[in-house]
């Protein structure tokens, strides 16, 4: 046996940290050397290269879509808390409430829910039930809300796993919805997967039974068609693209996810009269009752829905009982929002 001070970080993990964690946690709920990012892209002249990806030594999970803790390991020449800042950085990136550091002598914990820190012996590493209970209490969740949040993501051989920031967006949105927040704004940069993120939110809410009828609005036909054929393809059997010329008010109720251009649901701007708002409401009422949809998603919501007198606003006002999610890459502030 070599002296503990001469052991590498990998030796410390193998002999001390991993046994302490697996004594309380099933290996099915642990991943090691988990890549959080692909690595920052850098440009140098005509050369493009990536930096090394950020990797967490240990990530502990409540379930497949909910990580709950990060553990960073260091060799025994460092203090117990030496890796805590790194663990906290990774924890904030993937939105988990507990961060730990260890050098093989003990664990040092930071609790983001309370802001408290403490030193723990190796044998005192918290078991899953304790961390889940603290997480539940810190978030103010009851058992029913926890069951909804635990609903897994959609996965298949033809879909990719959500990136960490997409997981954050999905989990935060679902968390807000189960707590009753009526309006949510998702601000994500162009090409970061807003539609894919919206699909995962819709999928989890539909499968949990919390939402039953979803309306997805866009202002361009290409956005609607791309969403139906690509990111929302797993729900193709329950999707319907609204067409006022053909839809029957009786049979249209048989679907779960409805796509539409907002212009189809209301009179076009150039056709509005002085009582345009009444005409818009009348047009909506030919197919849908006010409480028909319980979730509305507005793609590129900065383009019109923020205006007090816009057609998108009339749709949101008509379906005011529904949870409403706006998505944009370029948020703007007006006196109305």
N, C-alpha and C positions, 0 to 999 in steps of 0.2 A: 504494500500500500504506500503510495507516494504521499508526501505531506500535502495538506489541503491548500496551502499557499502556492504550491507548485502546480496545482491542477489547472487545466485549461477551463475556459467557460463551458465547453462541451462536457468535460468530466464533471463539473459542478452540477450541470443540468441532469446528467445521467445518474449520478450517485445520490443527489440530495433533493433538487427541486422537483424533478419529474415524479419520484416516489411520493413526495409530500402532496403533490396535486392529485395523482392517481389514487391515492389512499382515500380521497373524498369524491373524486369525479370519475365518471365512466370515460374511457378513451373515446367513445362515440361522440362526446361533447367537447373534445379538445382537438385543436389543430396546432401544429408546430411549424415554425419558420414560414408563417403564412404571409404571402405577398399582399400588401395593402395597396400599393400603387405599382404601375408599370415602370416607373422611373421618369424623371423630368426630361423633356425633350429640349435639347440645346442646339443652337445653330452656330457654326463657326466657319465663316466664309461660305463655301458651297457644301460643307459637310454637315450632316445631321446625325446626331448621336444621342443616346439616352444615358442618363445617369443610372446608377444602381437602384433597383426598386427598394422601397421601404418594406422591411419584413418584421413581423412581430414574432418574438420567441414562442409565446403561447397565446392562443385566443381560446377563451372558454365560452360556451354557448348555452343559452336556455333551450333553443331549438335551432333548426337549420338557418332560419332567417333572423335570429336575434342573438348576436353576441352580447355577453354581459361583462366580461372582464379581460384585461390584458395583463400578461406577466412578462417582465423583462428580466433576463438573467445576466449576471456579471461574474467574473471570477472572484476568488476570495481575497485578492489583493485590493478590492474595492469595498467600500462600506455597503451596508445593506440597502441604503436608500439611493445609492449612486445612480441606478438606472431608472429612478422614479420619474424624472422629467421626460425621459424618452417614452416611458410607458404612458404617461399622461398625454403626450403629444399624439401618440397612436390612438389612444382611447378617444380623444376629442375628434380625430379624423373619422373614426368609424362609429362615433356616437354611443360609446358604452359608458356605464356609470362607475366602474371600479377599475383602478390601475394598481399594479403591484410591481415591486422590485425585490430581487433577492440575490444574495451572494453565496448562498448555500448554508448560511448560519441562521437566517430568519427571513421573514417577509416584511416589507414595509408597504402599507396600504394607503391609497388616497381615495376617498369616497366623494365623487362629484355631486352626489345628491345632498350631502350635508356639508361638504367642504372640510371634513375632519380627516386627520391622518393618525395612524397608529402603527406600532411595532407588534408583530405577531411571531410567535415561535413557529418552527416548521410544522409541528403537529397541530397548530391552531389555524391552519389555512381554512377559510370558510367553505363549508359544503354547499352544494347547489341550492338546497332548501333555504338556507340562510340568506344567500345572495338574492334569490328570487323574492323572498319575503321582504327584504330591505328595498329592492327595486320596486315592488308593488306598492309598498307603503310610501316610498319617495315620490312615485308618480301619481299616487292617489287612485289606483285602479281597483275596481272590484273584480270578482271572479269572472263575471260575464264579459267585462271589457278585456280582461287578460286572455280569455279564450279567443276573442276576435283578433287581438294583436298577435296571438300565436298561430293564426292561419298562415300556412306556408306560401311562398312564392310559387308561380307557375314554373315548372321545369320540364324539359324534354331534351332529346338528343339534338334537336334542331335549334334550340335557343341557348343563348349565353347567360351565364350567371350575372346578376346585377353587379355593377361596380360599387365601390364603397359609398360614393356620394349618391348613387341611385338608391342604394339600401337606406341611407339616411333620409332621403326625401320620401320614400315610400313609408318607412316606419314612422316618421314624424307626422305625415299626413294622416295615416291610419290612426295614430295615437290621438291626434286632434279631433278626428271625426268621431271616434268612440266616446270622447269626452263631450260631444255635442257642439263643437265649434262649427258655426254655419257657413263661414267663408274662409277659404284658404288660398294663398297665392304661392305658386311654385315658380321660383326664379332660377332658371338654369341656363347656362351659356349655350349658344348655338352649337349644335352637333354633340351635345352631351346626353341625348336620349330622353327628351321630355315625353315623347309619345310612348316610348317603352316604359318609362316610369309611371305614366298614367295608366297604361295597361295593367301593370302589376298591382296598382292601387285598386283598380276596378275588379280585377280577378279575385283579390283577397276579400274584398267587401261582398262580392256576389257569392263566393263560396261559403263565407261565414253566415250568409243570410241577412246581414245587416242592411244591405241595399239590394233592391230587386229590379229597379228600372233606371237605366243610365242614359243620359243624353250627352253626346259629344258634338260640340259646335266648332266649326271652322269657317273662315271667310273665303276659302278657295277650294275648288273641287279637287285639285290635285292633292291637297292635304287630307281631305276626307278619304279619297281612294287609296292613297298610300297607307294611311292608318288601318283601313279595313284589310288590305291585302298583306300587310307586313306585320306590324307589331300586334295588332288585334286578331290576327289570323287564327290563333287557338280558340277564339270564341265565335268562329264563323257561323256555326249552326244557330246561334242566338242573336246574330247581328242583323239589323235592318237599316237600309238607307232610305230616309223619308222622301216620299214623292207625292205631293198633294194631288197631282193629276190622276194617280192610280190607287192610292191607299184607301182602304175601307176602314172606317172608324171601328168596326166590329172586330175584324181580324188583325188589325195592327197591334192590338194589345198582347199578342202572343210572343213577343220578342223580349229580350233583356237589355240589349245595348243598341241604341239608335244613333245614327249619324246624320248630320244635316248641315247644309250651309245656313247661316243665320238668315240670309235673304229669303230662303224658302219658307221660313216659319213666320215671317212678317212681310208687310208690304215693302217693296224697295224704296230707298230714299227718294228717288225721282218721282215715284208714284204717290207719295204721301200727300194727303190733303190736310186741312186744318185739324181735322179730327183723326189724324193718322194713327194715334195711339189706340183709339177705339177700334179702328179697322184691323190693326195688328193683333189685338186681343181677340177679335172676332175670328180672324184667320186661324189662330192657335186653337181656339175652342172648337173648331170643326173636327179636329182629330183627338185632342187631348183635354182631359180635365185638369184643373189647376194643380191637383196633388198627384198627378200621374207619375211624374219623375221624382225620385228621391235623391238623385245625384246628377249634377250637371258639370261637365268639364268644358271650359272655353279655351280653345287653342289660340295662341297669339292674342291674348286678351287686351293687350295695350292698344290694339288697332282701333277699337271702337267701343268696347263694353264699358270703359271708364267714363264715357260721356253720359251726362244725365239724360239727354234726349236721344241716345243712339238706339238702333233697333235691337242690338244685343241686350241693352239695359231693359227693354220692354219684355224680352224673353225671360230674363232673370227675375224681373218683377212679377211676371205672370206665374212662374213656377217658384215663388218665393219660399215655399216650405221645403224645397230641396236643398241639400248641401251643395255648395257651389265652389268649384275649384278653377281658378284662373292660372294659365301657364304662359310664361313670357321669358324672353331672354333680355328684353329691354324695358324694365318697369319704368313708369313715369308717375309723377305725383301731380294731381290737380286738386282743385278745391272740392271735388266730389269724392275723392278717395284719399 
